[in-house]
Amino acid sequence: MSLLDTRVPAVLLRTDRNPFHHGTLGAVRSLGRAGVEVHVVADAVGSPVRRSRYVSRMHPPPPPDASPDDILAVLRRVADRIARPAVLVPMDDACAIATARMRDALAPSYLLPAMPGALAERVADKAELAAVCATADVPHPVTLVPDGPAAVDDAVRRLGLPLVAKWSRPWLLPTGSGLRSTALVHTAQQARELYLRTEEAGSALLLQAYLPPGPDRDWFFHGYADRSGAVRAGGPGRKQLAWPRGAGLTAVGCWTPNAQVQTSAERLVGELGYRGVFDLDFRRCGTTGRYHLLDFNPRPGAQFRLFSDSAGLDVVRALHLDLTGRPLPDGIPTAGRAFVVENYAPFAALRPAPGGRELAWYARDDRVPGWAMWALWCRHVSRRLRERLGATTPAPAQLPTPRAASSALTDDEKASS
């Protein structure tokens, strides 16, 4: 018999069009294996997720730059199809923020944690996070918000180079702009050029002290704050390999006890009165040894399935159990368990895993998404290689006429001829 109330379906919501979002597949499998009917509101074109045996139905998503009203309209159409209350699981920041603000409008069709509507947006906002950390006495890298080109230069002098540039509200970045939510800046000119794109980005530019990566310095904490505020499920994990290297998502992670990280996470969530699933990123300072909070994501992290304990509880199952009024079992943490994203760390997926391991894509009981991922990944890599070769291959040059040849010479070449 399932621990979860299988009469209550789940709706996974994502506007991000990334077809390699393995966290969505993890949520589909976690709930589907427990017997829950799983609906996915996300882009299905080319996505391996739609091939999972545990997906009950795919629904067309809102556009990537959807307004809250657009998201509300889509969710109401999905609710009409399902025709009974469902647990709503936002899988990206934009959706988590929108649904938290629209909690009253979504009821009673959807079940969501009881949390102040603006809190999800506050913790996801990189500028607000510094103030949040100061209130809860959680270390955070020195962060400056320049209000003009001169302030950019001053921030560079104060912070030193390299430094980290972040957009305060990365979910507002326009599709196709080429802007990244976070970038490592090596020169003052790079920082100034980013600042000049503030209006296009839709939110303020932050300049932040750079904490260099290193062995055992990158950590994360996933958890679920239940209706009483207690942190359940999840735990601390160590990032063993990132993609891209030195930054980016967790390609290989390990469930590793860490009292400092756990204490910081629980204190922060308690101070805020946060409710629901959360994903925190920490980096340990090589000089002081303190763990600095880098990001607070108000939704499941992509590697949340790492934290599946002896009772089979993870943060997504905890959400479903809590919102349907069922008790959460007390499982034993499976420290040493590993999580590997095969397309980013293929060799790590083949190594022995004495503490147990979960793969992001392959599963014995749900093999087709893994096969579909590799087919899609090979096409993706081939396309990127062609783009790079095209960018580095010079266009065929036409032989100039004698007069044109003279004018084509540089000043130095003319002087030597």
N, C-alpha and C positions, 0 to 999 in steps of 0.2 A: 504494500500500500504506500502511495506517495505521501511524503510529508507535506507537500504543497496542496492547496485547494485547486484541484484540476478543473473545477467548474468555472474558474475565473481565468480567462485568457490573458495573454500579455501582448502589448503592442510596442515594438521597438521602433524608435523614430530617429532618423538621421538625414540631414540635408547635405552633408559633406559627400561629394561624388567620388571619393577615393575607392576604387574597386578592391584595393588590398587592405581594407579595414577589417583585420582579423578579430577585433573585439566584438563586432556585430555577430560574427559566426560563433564566437564563444558564448554569447548570450543566448543565441538560438539553441545551441546544443544543451546548455545548462538547464534551461527551462523545458525544452522539448523532451529531454531524457527523463525529466520528472513527470511527464505526462501532461504538461501545460500546452494548450493550443497557442501557437506563436504566430503573430502577424508582424510583418516587416514593412515599414513605410520608409523605403530607401530606393536609390537608383538601382535597378535590376539589370541594366544593360551591361553585359560582360561580367557581372559580379559573380564570383563563385558561391556567395552566400545563398543565392536563389536555388542552387543545386542541392542544398542540404535536405535530407529526408525529414528534418524536424521543422521545416518551414510549412506552416499551414496555408499561408497566402501572402503574396507580395502585393503591395499597394503603391501606386505612383506617389512619389514624394513631392513636397513643395520645391520650388526652384532654389538653387544654392543661396541666392541673395533674398530669400523670402522674408517678408515682414511678419510680425506676430499675427496679424489678421490672416495672412495667407496660410500660415501653419494651422491656425485655429480652423479655418475652413476645411483644410484637408483632414484634420483629425475628426471633425464632425461627420464628414462623409464616411470615414472608416468606421466610426461608431455606429452609424446607421446600418452599415453592412453586418457588423458583429452582433448588434442588437442586444447586448448585455454589458454590464460594467467590466472594464479591463484594467489591468495594471499597466501604467505607461512608463516606459524605460527610455529616456532620452540618451542617445549615444554620442552626441557631440555637444560642445559648449553652447552653440547658438540655440539648439533645441532645449537644452536644460534651462537656459535663462528664459526663453520664451514661455515654456510650459509652467515654470514656477510662477511667473507673473500672471498667467492665465488660469491658475488653479481653480478659482471659483467658476470661471466660464466653462471649464472642462468638466466640472462635476455636474451630474453624477455619472457621466459616461466613463470617466477615467479615475483611477485611484492614484493619488500622488501624496508624498510625505507632507505633513503639516509644517511648513517652514515659511518664514516671512518672505513675501514675493520678491523683494529686492536683494535678498541675501546671496542668491546664486550669482547674480550679476556683480555684486560687490566683491566676492572672493575671486571671480574669474577675471576681473579688471586688474591688470598688472600694476596700475598706479595705486589703486585702493589697497592692494595686498600688503604693501609696505606699511601702511598705517594699521592694518589689521594685525600684522605680526608685532608691531610695537605695542599694541594694546595687550596682546596675549604673552608678551615677553618671549617671542619665538625669533631667533636670529634670522635676518634677511639681508642680502647684499645691499650695500649703499646704493640708493637709486635717486637719480635726479631727473626732473622734468623740465627741460629747457623751454623758455617762452620766446626765443628769438635766436638768430644766428650767433650773436655775441655770447648768449648763454650756452650755446652748444660748445663753442670754443672754451669757455670757462669750465664746463663740465668735463671736457676732455683733459684739461690741465689738472683738475682735481682728482679725477678717477684714474688717469693714466691709460696707456694703450698696451695691449688691446682692451676693448671694453665691449659690453653686450648692449645691443640696441633692440628694444622691444616695442611693439605697438600695444598701447594700453588695452585696447579691445580688439584682439585679433580676429574675432568672429565677424567684424565689420569690413575686413579687407575685401575689396572688390575682386571678383573672379577674373582671372586673366591679367591682373595688374603686374604680376611678377614680384610683388612684395611678399616677403616671408614674415611670419609672426615674430621670429627671433633671428638675429644675425650677429656674427662676430665682426666687430669693426676694428680695422687696423690703422686707420689714418683719420685725422680731423676732417679731411675733405669728404671721406665716406660718410661721416656723421652729419656733416652739413647737407650733403645731397639727400640723405634720408629725411632730414628735418623739412626740406623744401617740398616733400611729398606728403606732408601731414594732412592737408585737406583731402587729397586723394585717398589716403588710408582710412579716414573717417574717425580717427582717434589720436590722442597725443602720443608723441614719441618719448620713450623712456631711455635713458642712458644709465647703465648699471655696472658696478664694479665686477670685474671678471674673476671668478674663482676657477683656477685651472683644474681640469679633470686629472684623475690619477687613480692608481689601484685602490679599490675599496672606498672611493669618495662619492660615487653616485648611488643614491638610495631612493626608494619610493615607499609609500604607505598607502594601501587600499583599505577602505573600511566602510561600514554601514552604521550610521547613527540612527538607532531605533526611536520609537515614539517617546521613550523616556529620556533620550539623549545618550544612552549607553552605546559605546562603540562595539559593534559585533562583527563577526566574520573578518576576513582580511588579515592584514598583518604587515610587518616590514619586509622589504625585499631589497636585495643588492643587485644593481645593474652590472652585469659582467661584460656585456658587449652592447654597444649602441650602433644604430644605423641612422645617419652617417656616423662614422667613428668619432668618439670624443663628444658627440652631441646627438640629439635626436632621440628617436623611440628606442625602447628596450628590445634588442634582438635576442639576447640571452639574459635571463634573470634567475635568481635563486631566493627562495624563502629563507631568510636569515634573521634570527632573533637580534634585536637591537633596542635596548631599553631606552636610549636617548631619543631615537626616532619615534618610538611608540609613545613615550611620555609627551613629546612635543605635539604630536598629532592629536592625542586625546585632549590635551589642554586647550589647543586651538579650537577644536570642534566644540568643546564644552563652553568656552568663553563666548563663542558666536551664537550658541543655541542652534547649531546646524542640525538638520534632519535629512536623512537620505544617504545615497551612495556618494563617495568622494574618492579622489585620487590625488595624492600629494607627491611632489618631487623635491628631494633634498640633495644638497651637495655639501660634503664635509670640507671645511677649510683646512688646507694642508699646514697652515701656520698655527692656528688656534685650536684645531680639532673640533670646533663647533659645527653643528649641522644647520645649514642655512636653508630655509624654505625658498624654493625657486618658483613653484607653481602650485595652484590650488584649482583642480578641475572638479566642478560639481556634477560629476557623472562617472560611470564605470571607466576605468583605464583599460587600454587595449589588452593588457596582460593580466586582467583580473582573475582569470582561471588558474593562475599560479596558486592562488590562495583558496584551494579547495581542501577542507580539513577532513578529519577521519569520519565525520558525519555527513560528508558530501556538501557541506554548506559553503557557499561563496557569497559575494556581496549582492549579486542579482537574485539569487534564491532568497537571501535574507530580506531583500526589498519585497518580494512577492509574499513571503510568509508574514511579515510584519503588517503589510497593508491589507491582508485578508484576515487578520486577527488570529493567526496561528502562532504557536510558540516556536522560538528558534532553538534548535538542538544545541547542546554544548559539546562540540567536537574537540578533538585534540589537534593542535597545529602540527602540520607535517613539515617541520623544518628540514631543509635540505632538498626539498622538491624543486625541480627546475622547470623553466618555461622557455621554449625555443621557437622563434619565428623562422621557419625553414628557408624561405626565399632570401632572407638577410643573413642567415648563419647556417648554411647547409651542412657543414662539417660538424658543427656542434650537435646537430640532430642525430648524428651517427655515433657519437661517443657514448660510452657507458654512463648510466645515470643511477648510481646506487641509491639515491634518495627519492627516486621516482621522477617522472618527467611528463609534461604535457606539451604537445606540439600545437602550434597555432592553427594549422590547416589540416593535417592528416589525423584521422581517427578511424579505428578499425570498424566502428559501427556506423560511420558516415564518411565513406571514402571519396565520393564523387567531388565534393568541394576541393579537396586536395589536388586531385587530378586536374580539375578546371583551373586552379590557381597556377599550376606549373605551365599549362598551355598559355594562359594569359601573361604570365611573367616572362616567358621566352619571347613572346611578341613585343612586350614592353621593352625588354633589354635590347632586342634587335632594332627597334625603332629609335631608341636613344643612341645606339651606336651609329646608325645611319645619320642621325641629326648631327652628332659630333664630327663625323667624318666630312659631312657636307659643309660644316662651319669652318673646318680647318683646311679643306682643299681649295686652293686658289682658283679663281675663274680663269679660263684660258685667255692669255694676253694676246692682243693683236700687235703685230710688228709695226712700229711707228715709221712714218716717212722720215727722211733725213732731217727736215725742219722740225717735225714733231719730236724726233729723238733728241735734238738739241735742247728743246724746251722742257723735256721730261727729266733732264738731269738735275740733280740737287746742286746747291751752290758749291759744295765741296767737290763734286764730280766735275762741274764746269771749271773750277779753278785748277784742277789737275790735268785737264785735257788739253 
